[in-house]
Amino acid sequence: MVCGQIVLSMTFTVKGYMKVPLEELATIEEQLNEHIQNTRNEVGCIEFRVEQSSKNKCIFNVFEMFVDKDAFVLHQDRVKTDSWGSLTENVKRVYKVEELGTN
């Protein structure tokens, strides 16, 4: 899902997955849409997707794109201070981070 139409020279991208403990899965599923919407509303968010794997319900594939590293850091700071941060403290995250030119 595209968050906004912005002309860019650099982007900051995160790709990977989250592995949710089975005993926390229902709570994560209940709160995920709110987290997605909050992130998509952030200044500097270009694209943000979190999709549950069809092969393993505890795996969520993640793709995030921000206008730059500063926007991503602001996103991380917000997550640390809202309920999503504490809710997902036991979630394993495996991400690859890239800063790319778009021209």
Salt bridges, closest charged atoms under 4 A:
GLU42 OE1 - HIS75 ND1 3.09
GLU42 OE2 - ARG78 NE 2.35
GLU47 OE2 - ARG49 NH1 2.14
GLU51 OE2 - ARG49 NE 3.94
GLU64 OE1 - HIS75 NE2 3.73
ASP82 OD2 - ARG78 NH1 2.38
GLU98 OE1 - LYS15 NZ 3.83
GLU98 OE2 - LYS96 NZ 3.66
